[in-house]
Amino acid sequence: MGNQKITGIILAGGKSRRMGVEKGLLKFGGKHLIEYAIEVLENVCGKILIVENSRAYNFLAYPVIADIIPNSGSMGGIYTGLMNSKTDLNLVLSCDMPFISEKLLNHLINNSEGFDVAVPCHGEGKFEPMCALYHKNTIPVFEQFIQNKNYKIQSVYQKLKTNKLYISADLDFYKSFLFDNLNSQNDLEQANLNLDKILPHRDRLLLIAGTGRNVGKTTLACELIEQTSKNEDVIAVKISPHIHTQNEEAELVFKSEYFSIFRERDTNSTKDSSRMLRAGAKQVFYIQSEDKYIGEAFQILSKEIDSDSPIVCESGGLRNFVLPSVFLICNKEGNIVFKENQKHLISKANKILQFDGKAFDLLRIKFEHNQWRIKI
């Protein structure tokens, strides 16, 4: 958790008319939209409050507070958050801005001393009041505007000592899509494209997903391991959200509240990780993890393995957290039926391979020049 003198206030915003659902609960990159706001605020704030008029977010580990003055829009949400905050400094963030970075928030904090508000602006003077820092002493001004039914937040800035921070390409954290908010399905599709621009690249990683069960994911992984291990020390990884009892041969590498990492030692069982070991992998790891912690689990595992080795990983969920050099999807009988929360992965695949129940054609998939490639 971050600075105890700063409170993060998330405006959950209710049900989106264009999306038709609670916007913050939309799945994006394997997580709920609101989780992006929580994660970035956790790094800089000591406390977090969620302003929302329903019980939709009660499952989260933070207080959910209803508007003090109903039907007062975003201004009323900011006012409610400030009234419930116990700190002078407060970072307000909308739940639908997944690309807001910790560096941006620190930029606001570092330029807030002596001001009532620190607000970013960009382009031709466009303000971002839903991603700004507000001092608690602004409460009377917000209250006055709400009583007068003037809900234009930029008008409030004229009554306050406001530091208008211009965000442009000369700042190292700048992205053209930094302030994008997701209001429609088109916004969501564009954001999926932008997500890849901020994911860490893993050139030595080949990732395998499937459209369902028994579509050949492990068969493909084993064939690639067998083919590549003739010239390279291949590392294999199996990631699953399912918790299985591990045998005595499995070595516990890391364990947290949310995920566990095991090194496979058994070459004789029918488990997928054992099959990978028999196929010729130098080391095989098995990760049990909730979907939203897969990226963190893989990052920890990366510190345990040889950075020069090619990696074959069976996981669809990891694609939400890293950009591999090759991403393959296995399908059977030409019928692509992904789970609802995985459909966005189809457009990200380098190739969809059809499984005939026996084997795959691997002639064009190679590990060369320190990265995986698909040859035309």
N, C-alpha and C positions, 0 to 999 in steps of 0.2 A: 504494500500500500504506500501511497505517496505522501505528500506534505499534509500533516494534520491540521495546518492552518487554512487549508483550502477545501471547499466542498464542491463536489461535482453534482450538477443538477441536470438530469436527463428528461427532456420533454418527449414523452411517449406518443402524444398526439392523437390517440384514439383510432377509430376505424377509418381507413382511407377510402374515400368515395370511389377513386379510380381503381384501387387494388381490391376493394371489397372485403378486406380483412384487416385485423390489427397490424399496422405497418411494421411495428417493431418485431413482430413474430414471424415475418417473412423469412424464409430460408435463403441465405446468400452465401456462397462459398462454404457450405457445410455448417453454417452457424445462423442463429437468429440475428436479424439486423441490430437489435438492441444490444447484443453481446459485443459488437464492435465498439459501441459507445462506452460500455462498461469497461472493457479491457483497456482502452486508451486512457480513460479517466482514472482507473485504478493505479496507473503508473505515476500520476501527478497529484492525486487528491487523497486526503485522509478519510473522507466520508463521501458517500454517494446517496442521493435521493432520486426517486423516480416520480415524476408528476404525471398522473393518469387517473381518469375517472372511473375505470373499471377494475375488475379483479384479475385481469388477464396476465398481469406480471407478478402476481403474488408468489409464484414459484421461485422467483429470484431471491437472492440473499440480501436484498436491500429494501428499505422502507418505500412503500408506494403511497403517495399522498394525492388526494382529490383536490381539484381546484377550489380555492377559498371563495372566489367569485366566478360562478359558472358563466359559460358563454362569453368569456372575455379573451378568447383566442390565445395566441402565443404570449402576448403581454401578460395575460392572467396566469399563464403557466410559470413565467419567470417570477412574477410577483409571489405566487404560492411557494415556489422553491426558496426564494429569498426569505420569506416569512418563517419558513421551517428550518432554515440553516442556522447553525450556531457559530459560523465563522464569518469574518469580514469579507474575505475573498471567495468568490463563487464562479466556477466555470460552468456555463450553460451550454448544453450540446443536444441537438435534436437527435432522435433515435435513427434517423434515416440518412445519415452522412457517414458511410463506412470507411471513407478514405482519409478522415481527419487523423493527423499524426501527432505523436507525443511531442515532436520537435515544434510543431505549430503551437500547441498548447503552452509549451514552455516559453515560446516567443511572446505570447500574450502575457504570461505571468511576469516575465522579465521586463516588460514595458508597461506595467500597470501602476508602478509607484507614483503617487501624487495624482492619480486619476480616479474618477468614479467608474469609468468604463474603459476597457481596452477591446476594440472590435476590429476584426480584419476587414479590409476592402480590397477589391481587385478589379481588373478590367477597366471599364469606364466608370469607376466609382461605385461599384456594387458592394453594398455592405452585407455582412453575414451575422445578423443579430442572434441566430440560433447556434452560433459557435463563437462565444464571446465571454469575456470576464467582467463580472459586475460586482461592485462593492455593495455591502449590505445597506450602506447609507442612501442608496438609490430608492429604497422602498417608498418613502413619501411621494416622490415624483411619479413612480409607477401608479401608486394608489390614486393620485390626483387625475392622471390621464384616464384610468379605468372608470372613475366616477363620472368623468366628462364624456365617456364612451368614445374616446379617441384612442384607437388601438394600434396606431402606426408607431412602431418602435423607433424609427429614425427620428420622429418628432421629439421623442424623449431625449435623444442625444443632444439636441439643441439647448436643453435645460440643464445638462450635466457637463462635468469636465471630462471630455471624451478624447481618448487617444485613438485616432483612426490610423491603423497600421496597414500600409499598402503591402500586399503580398504579391511578389512578382518573381520572375525566373532567376533573378540574381540571388535568391535565397536557396540554400542547399536542399531544403525540404519541399520546394515548390513542385507541384504537379498540376497540369492543366485541368485535371479532374478532381483536385483536392477537395473542393467544396460541393461536388455533385451530390444531390439528394435524390432519392428514389421515390418517385410519385406514380409511376406507371410501369406496365410490363416492358415497354420499350426502354425505359430508364434501367430496368433490371437487366435486360439483355446487354445493353451497352456497358453497364458496370461489370458484368461478367468478363467482358473483353478487357476492361481496364484492370481488373484484379490481377491478371497475369503480368502486368507491367510492374507490379510491386512485389511479386513473389520472388523468393530466392531461387536462382538457377542452380540446377544440379546436373551437370553435363554427364556425369558417370552413372546417373540413375535411369534405369528403364522401369517404367511403371505399368502394371497390368491390372485392368479391371474387367468386370464381366456384366452382362445384361441380366444375369440371374444365377441360379445354382446349376451345377453340372454343365457348364459351358466351356470347360477346358482351361480355366485360369492356371491351375497348378500344373497341368500337363504342359502348357506353353512355357511356364516358368522353368520346369525341369528340362525341357528340350533346349531352351536357350542356355541354361546353366551347363548342360552337357556339351553343347557346341562351343561355348566360350571358354570353359575351364581347361580346354586343351592348350590354351595359350595364356590365360590370365587366372589370377586368384580371385574367383568370383565370391562376392558376399550376397547371400540371399536373405530376404526379409518377408515375413508373413505378418500382416496386420489384420486384426479382427476385433469387432466390438463385443464378441461373445466371450464369456469367462469360462475357461475349461480347466479342469484339474490337471496339473502338470505332473509328469512322472518324475521319478527320482533322478533320472539322467539330466533333466532340464536344470540349467544353472540360472538362478535369479541374478540378473545384472543390475536392475534398478526397479524400485517400487515406490509409488506415491499413492495418494488417495484416489487418483483418477486413472492411473495406468500402470502396467507392469511390463518389464522387458526381460525376456528369457533367452538364453543361448541354448540351442538344441544340441544334445549329445547323443541321442538315440538314433541309430541308423536302421533299426529293425521294425519300427512300428509303421502303421498305415497313415499316420498323421501327415499332413501336407509338408510340415517343416522337416520331418524325417525323409520324405521323398526328395526334397531339395538337397538334403545332405548326401543321400545316395547318388543323386545325379552328378555330384562332383563339386558342390560348393565348398569353399575352404571353411567358411563359417555360415551358420544359419541362425537368425534371430526371430523370435516370435514376440509380437507386441499385442497385448490385450489393452484396448483403450476405448473410452467413449469418443465418439466422432470429433467433438470439438477440441480434444486434447491430442489428436494424432500428430499434429505438427510439432507440438512441444516434445512428445515422446520420440519422434524421429530425430529431432535436433539433439536430444540427449544421446541417442544411439549413435549418431554421426561422430561423436567424440570418442566412441569406443572402438571404431573400426578403422582400418587402413584407408587413408584418404586417396590412395592411388588405385584402389580396387574398383572394378565395375560392380554395380549393385543391380540385382534383379529383385524387384519388390512387388508382391501381390497385394494391392490395395487400391480401391477407387477413391476412398476418402482422402488419402494423402495428396491427391491432385489439387485439392482446395488450398493446400499450404505450400507447395513447392512446384517449380516448373521443371520437369524432367527433360532430358534430351529426346526421349521417345516415350509416348503414351499410347498403349495398345488396349483395345477393348475386344474381349472374346464374346462371340455370339454363336448361337446354335440354330441351324435351319433357317437362317435369314430373318429371324423374328426378334427385333430389337424391342425389348420390353424392360425398361429401367424402372426402378423404384422412383416415386415422385421426386424425392430429394436428390436423385442422381441424374435426372434427365439433362441437366445443364452440362454434364460431362461428355455427352455424345459429340458436341461440336468441338470439344477440345482434343479429341483423339487424333493422333497422327494416322492411325489405320484401325479399321474394324475387321477382325479376322474371323472367318467362319470355321467353326469346329465341326468335323465330321464324326466325332466320337472316338477318333483314333489318334490323329496327329495333325500338325500344322506345317505349312510350307514356310520354312525359315530362311530360304536362300538369300533373301534381300535384307535381313536384319543382322547387322554386324556391330561389334565393338571395335572401332578403329580410331586411331589418333586421339585417344583418351576420351572418346565419347561414343554413345550409341548412335547408329545411323540406320535409316531405311533407304536402301538404294533403289533408284527408279528402274 
